[in-house]
Amino acid sequence: MSQTVDTSNKEFQDALSLIQYTRQSVFLTGKAGTGKSTFLRYICENIKKKHVVLAPTGIAAINAGGSTLHSFFKLPFHPLLPDDPNLSLQRGRIHEFFRYTNPQRKLLEELELIIIDEISMVRADIIDAVDRILRVYSRNLREPFGGKQLLLVGDVFQLEPVVKGDEREILNRFYPTPYFFSARVFNQIDLVSIELEKVYRQTDKVFVSVLDHIRSNTAGAADLQLLNTRYGTDIEENEEDMYITLATRRDNVDYINDRKLAELPGDAVTFRGEVTGDFPESSLPTSRELVLKPGAQVIFIKNDFDRRWVNGTIGVVSGFD
């Protein structure tokens, strides 16, 4: 594991005890760098319960080592509202709609723990649909989520649910907000919230304080001034150093990468990724075709089993063999 578990962290231990020794559902939250992903990995490696790891997007699912919610439960992409006739048991509508295979039904019945990462991005209607599916296929209509335990991991300050314009109007009729916590099932279940507080990723207290202010939208002039002291430092003087540009849109990233690659001498070599099984193009963590030249700057997006590099290691291509 890339990060060791801090056994002295009380919140970590509380969450661990609830997941291991009870059937209580838990919402584990905390700001960036507090160990949410470390906790999720630790649970997956040490839990004896039959569990599944799910996430709202392909990238999040890959990072968490699981499937997307939509692919696992075969959910449609349009809103699934509480009065949707396709979720009804009358004349077996729900069975016709989802068409699960026998192994899938057996898995839904036997599951004990459902882990959902990046829960902040999951819409309320999706949670209610999952509740409905689990009740029906666990043959336990009375208990929320069919009596299964849920571990929801994420930070509502970071990423919000993706709701398109026309969907917002529809969802507003049924839910006060599109966030997962507005799901109706939470009126019937006590979800224990545990917040991890200790930041492991940064040790500079002043910087952590600036990040906190940005997170809560209370950044003042002093915070911005401090950040701006680091803007543009030494970039002009030393082009040899490795710099990473953070951009909000993929087309900006592609433009910068293509331009920098074109400036390098030599011939480009194209590497084509192999896909096995059913893996949608939209869920690929990077482009299927990787175009490189000697001298190209690269960043790894996956940890190496032999620990020679980790997700985020940067380097320069020296050549091809």
C-alpha positions as CSV (number, residue, x, y, z in Angstrom):
1,M,0.0,0.0,0.0
2,S,1.3,3.4,-0.9
3,Q,0.3,5.0,2.5
4,T,0.7,3.3,5.8
5,V,-2.3,3.1,8.1
6,D,-2.2,5.4,11.1
7,T,-3.5,3.2,13.9
8,S,-3.6,6.1,16.3
9,N,-6.3,7.9,14.3
10,K,-9.4,7.7,16.4
11,E,-11.9,8.4,13.5
12,F,-10.2,5.8,11.4
13,Q,-10.5,3.2,14.1
14,D,-14.2,4.2,14.8
15,A,-15.1,3.8,11.2
16,L,-13.2,0.5,11.0
17,S,-15.0,-1.0,14.0
18,L,-18.4,0.0,12.6
19,I,-17.6,-1.6,9.2
20,Q,-16.0,-4.8,10.7
21,Y,-18.2,-5.6,13.7
22,T,-21.7,-4.1,12.9
23,R,-24.2,-3.7,10.1
24,Q,-24.3,0.0,10.6
25,S,-24.0,2.1,7.4
26,V,-21.3,4.8,7.4
27,F,-20.6,8.0,5.5
28,L,-16.8,8.6,5.7
29,T,-15.8,12.1,4.8
30,G,-12.9,14.5,5.2
31,K,-11.0,17.0,3.2
32,A,-8.3,16.1,0.6
33,G,-5.4,14.3,2.0
34,T,-7.0,13.0,5.2
35,G,-6.8,9.3,4.2
36,K,-10.2,8.4,2.7
37,S,-8.7,6.4,-0.1
38,T,-6.2,4.7,2.3
39,F,-9.2,3.7,4.5
40,L,-11.1,2.3,1.5
41,R,-8.0,0.2,0.4
42,Y,-7.5,-1.0,4.0
43,I,-11.1,-2.1,4.2
44,C,-10.9,-4.0,0.9
45,E,-7.7,-5.8,1.9
46,N,-8.8,-6.7,5.5
47,I,-12.6,-7.1,5.5
48,K,-14.1,-10.6,5.6
49,K,-17.5,-9.5,4.4
50,K,-18.6,-10.1,0.8
51,H,-18.3,-6.6,-0.7
52,V,-18.2,-4.7,-3.9
53,V,-16.5,-1.3,-4.6
54,L,-18.4,1.1,-6.9
55,A,-18.0,4.7,-8.0
56,P,-20.0,7.2,-10.2
57,T,-17.4,7.6,-13.0
58,G,-15.0,5.3,-14.9
59,I,-11.9,7.1,-13.6
60,A,-13.1,7.0,-10.0
61,A,-13.9,3.3,-10.4
62,I,-10.5,2.5,-11.7
63,N,-8.8,4.5,-8.9
64,A,-10.9,2.6,-6.3
65,G,-10.4,-0.7,-8.0
66,G,-14.1,-1.3,-8.7
67,S,-16.9,-0.9,-11.2
68,T,-19.2,2.0,-12.0
69,L,-22.5,2.1,-10.3
70,H,-24.2,2.2,-13.7
71,S,-22.5,-0.9,-15.0
72,F,-22.8,-2.9,-11.8
73,F,-26.6,-2.3,-11.4
74,K,-27.3,-1.9,-15.1
75,L,-28.8,1.6,-14.5
76,P,-30.0,3.8,-17.3
77,F,-28.4,7.3,-17.5
78,H,-31.7,9.2,-17.3
79,P,-33.2,10.1,-13.8
80,L,-34.8,7.1,-12.1
81,L,-37.6,8.6,-10.1
82,P,-39.4,7.1,-7.0
83,D,-42.7,6.7,-9.0
84,D,-40.9,5.1,-12.0
85,P,-43.2,2.1,-13.1
86,N,-40.0,0.2,-14.2
87,L,-39.1,-0.1,-10.5
88,S,-42.5,-1.7,-9.7
89,L,-42.9,-5.3,-8.7
90,Q,-46.3,-5.5,-10.4
91,R,-46.3,-8.0,-13.2
92,G,-42.5,-8.3,-12.6
93,R,-41.7,-4.9,-14.2
94,I,-38.5,-4.5,-12.3
95,H,-37.2,-7.9,-13.4
96,E,-38.0,-7.1,-17.0
97,F,-36.3,-3.7,-16.8
98,F,-33.0,-4.8,-15.3
99,R,-32.8,-8.3,-16.8
100,Y,-30.1,-9.5,-14.4
101,T,-28.5,-12.9,-15.1
102,N,-28.7,-15.6,-12.4
103,P,-25.1,-15.0,-11.2
104,Q,-25.9,-11.3,-10.9
105,R,-29.0,-12.0,-8.9
106,K,-27.1,-14.4,-6.6
107,L,-24.4,-11.7,-6.1
108,L,-26.9,-9.0,-5.2
109,E,-28.5,-11.4,-2.7
110,E,-25.3,-12.5,-1.1
111,L,-23.5,-9.1,-0.9
112,E,-23.0,-7.9,2.7
113,L,-21.2,-4.5,2.1
114,I,-21.6,-2.0,-0.7
115,I,-18.8,0.6,-0.8
116,I,-19.4,3.7,-3.0
117,D,-16.4,6.0,-3.5
118,E,-16.7,9.7,-4.6
119,I,-20.2,9.6,-3.2
120,S,-20.5,13.4,-3.6
121,M,-21.0,12.9,-7.4
122,V,-23.9,10.4,-7.0
123,R,-27.4,11.8,-7.5
124,A,-30.2,11.2,-4.9
125,D,-32.4,9.3,-7.4
126,I,-29.5,6.8,-8.0
127,I,-29.3,6.1,-4.3
128,D,-33.1,5.5,-4.1
129,A,-32.9,3.2,-7.1
130,V,-30.0,1.2,-5.6
131,D,-32.1,0.9,-2.4
132,R,-35.1,-0.4,-4.4
133,I,-32.9,-2.9,-6.3
134,L,-31.2,-4.3,-3.2
135,R,-34.6,-4.7,-1.3
136,V,-36.1,-6.6,-4.2
137,Y,-33.1,-8.9,-4.9
138,S,-32.2,-9.4,-1.3
139,R,-35.9,-10.5,-0.8
140,N,-36.0,-8.1,2.0
141,L,-38.5,-5.3,1.1
142,R,-38.8,-3.9,4.6
143,E,-35.3,-2.9,5.4
144,P,-33.4,0.0,3.7
145,F,-31.0,-1.3,1.1
146,G,-32.4,-4.8,1.8
147,G,-30.5,-4.9,5.1
148,K,-27.1,-4.5,3.4
149,Q,-24.4,-2.3,5.0
150,L,-23.2,0.7,3.0
151,L,-19.9,2.5,3.2
152,L,-20.1,5.9,1.4
153,V,-16.8,7.7,1.0
154,G,-16.3,11.2,-0.3
155,D,-16.3,14.9,0.3
156,V,-19.3,17.1,-0.7
157,F,-17.0,20.1,-0.9
158,Q,-15.1,18.6,-3.8
159,L,-17.2,17.3,-6.6
160,E,-20.9,17.7,-7.1
161,P,-23.4,15.5,-8.9
162,V,-23.5,16.0,-12.7
163,V,-27.0,17.1,-13.5
164,K,-27.9,18.3,-17.0
165,G,-30.3,21.3,-17.4
166,D,-33.5,19.3,-18.2
167,E,-32.7,16.7,-15.5
168,R,-32.5,19.4,-12.8
169,E,-36.1,20.4,-13.4
170,I,-37.3,16.8,-13.1
171,L,-35.2,16.0,-10.0
172,N,-36.3,19.3,-8.3
173,R,-39.9,17.9,-8.3
174,F,-38.9,14.9,-6.1
175,Y,-35.7,16.0,-4.2
176,P,-34.7,19.2,-2.3
177,T,-31.1,18.8,-3.8
178,P,-29.5,16.5,-6.3
179,Y,-26.9,15.4,-3.7
180,F,-26.9,11.8,-2.4
181,F,-28.0,12.8,1.1
182,S,-31.3,14.0,-0.2
183,A,-32.3,10.4,-1.2
184,R,-35.6,9.4,0.5
185,V,-34.2,6.2,1.9
186,F,-32.1,8.3,4.4
187,N,-35.4,9.2,6.2
188,Q,-35.6,5.5,7.2
189,I,-31.9,4.8,8.0
190,D,-29.4,6.2,10.5
191,L,-26.3,6.9,8.5
192,V,-23.4,7.5,10.9
193,S,-21.1,10.3,9.6
194,I,-17.4,10.1,10.5
195,E,-15.0,12.9,9.4
196,L,-11.3,12.2,9.1
197,E,-9.6,15.4,10.3
198,K,-5.8,14.9,10.2
199,V,-4.2,16.0,6.9
200,Y,-1.5,13.6,5.9
201,R,-0.8,14.9,2.4
202,Q,0.6,18.3,3.5
203,T,2.7,19.2,6.6
204,D,3.0,22.9,6.1
205,K,0.4,24.3,8.5
206,V,0.2,27.7,6.8
207,F,-0.4,26.0,3.4
208,V,-3.0,23.7,5.0
209,S,-4.8,26.8,6.4
210,V,-4.8,28.4,2.9
211,L,-6.3,25.2,1.4
212,D,-9.0,25.2,4.2
213,H,-10.0,28.8,3.3
214,I,-10.2,28.0,-0.4
215,R,-12.3,24.9,0.5
216,S,-14.8,26.9,2.5
217,N,-14.8,29.9,0.1
218,T,-13.3,32.2,2.8
219,A,-9.9,32.8,1.2
220,G,-8.8,36.4,1.9
221,A,-6.2,38.8,0.5
222,A,-3.4,37.3,2.6
223,D,-4.1,33.8,1.3
224,L,-4.1,34.9,-2.3
225,Q,-1.0,37.0,-1.7
226,L,0.9,34.0,-0.4
227,L,-0.2,31.8,-3.3
228,N,0.8,34.5,-5.8
229,T,4.4,34.6,-4.4
230,R,4.8,31.2,-6.0
231,Y,3.4,32.2,-9.4
232,G,5.8,32.1,-12.3
233,T,8.9,31.6,-10.2
234,D,12.0,30.7,-12.2
235,I,10.1,29.4,-15.2
236,E,11.8,31.9,-17.6
237,E,15.3,31.2,-16.3
238,N,15.3,27.4,-16.4
239,E,13.5,25.7,-19.2
240,E,15.2,22.4,-18.3
241,D,13.0,21.9,-15.2
242,M,9.9,19.8,-15.3
243,Y,6.7,21.8,-15.2
244,I,3.1,20.6,-15.1
245,T,0.3,22.8,-16.3
246,L,-3.0,22.1,-14.5
247,A,-6.0,22.8,-16.9
248,T,-9.7,22.4,-16.4
249,R,-10.5,21.1,-19.8
250,R,-9.2,18.2,-21.8
251,D,-8.9,20.2,-25.1
252,N,-6.5,22.7,-23.4
253,V,-4.4,19.8,-22.2
254,D,-4.3,18.1,-25.6
255,Y,-3.4,21.5,-27.3
256,I,-0.4,22.0,-24.9
257,N,0.8,18.4,-25.2
258,D,0.6,18.3,-29.0
259,R,2.4,21.6,-29.3
260,K,5.2,20.6,-27.0
261,L,5.6,17.2,-28.7
262,A,5.8,18.9,-32.1
263,E,8.6,21.2,-30.9
264,L,10.8,18.1,-30.1
265,P,13.1,16.8,-32.8
266,G,12.9,13.2,-34.0
267,D,10.2,10.9,-35.2
268,A,7.1,10.2,-33.1
269,V,6.3,6.6,-32.1
270,T,2.6,5.6,-31.5
271,F,1.8,3.0,-28.8
272,R,-1.7,1.5,-28.9
273,G,-3.4,0.4,-25.7
274,E,-5.1,-3.0,-25.6
275,V,-8.5,-3.4,-24.2
276,T,-9.9,-6.8,-23.1
277,G,-13.5,-7.4,-22.2
278,D,-16.2,-4.8,-22.1
279,F,-14.6,-1.5,-21.4
280,P,-16.2,1.7,-22.7
281,E,-14.0,4.3,-24.4
282,S,-15.3,7.0,-22.1
283,S,-13.9,5.2,-19.0
284,L,-10.3,4.9,-20.3
285,P,-8.0,6.7,-17.8
286,T,-6.0,8.1,-20.8
287,S,-6.1,8.1,-24.6
288,R,-6.0,4.7,-26.2
289,E,-3.1,5.9,-28.5
290,L,0.0,7.3,-26.8
291,V,2.3,9.3,-29.1
292,L,5.8,9.8,-27.8
293,K,9.3,11.1,-28.9
294,P,12.6,11.0,-27.1
295,G,12.6,14.0,-24.8
296,A,8.9,13.9,-24.2
297,Q,7.8,14.6,-20.6
298,V,5.5,11.9,-19.1
299,I,3.5,11.4,-15.9
300,F,2.5,8.0,-14.6
301,I,-1.2,7.5,-13.8
302,K,-0.9,4.1,-12.1
303,N,1.2,2.6,-9.3
304,D,3.9,0.1,-10.3
305,F,3.6,-3.4,-8.6
306,D,7.4,-3.3,-8.0
307,R,7.1,0.2,-6.6
308,R,9.5,1.7,-9.1
309,W,7.0,4.5,-9.7
310,V,3.7,5.7,-8.4
311,N,0.7,7.5,-9.7
312,G,2.0,11.0,-10.2
313,T,5.7,10.2,-10.9
314,I,7.1,12.4,-13.7
315,G,9.9,11.6,-16.1
316,V,11.4,12.1,-19.6
317,V,11.5,9.5,-22.3
318,S,15.1,8.7,-23.1
319,G,14.4,6.4,-26.0
320,F,12.6,3.2,-27.2
321,D,13.9,-0.3,-27.3
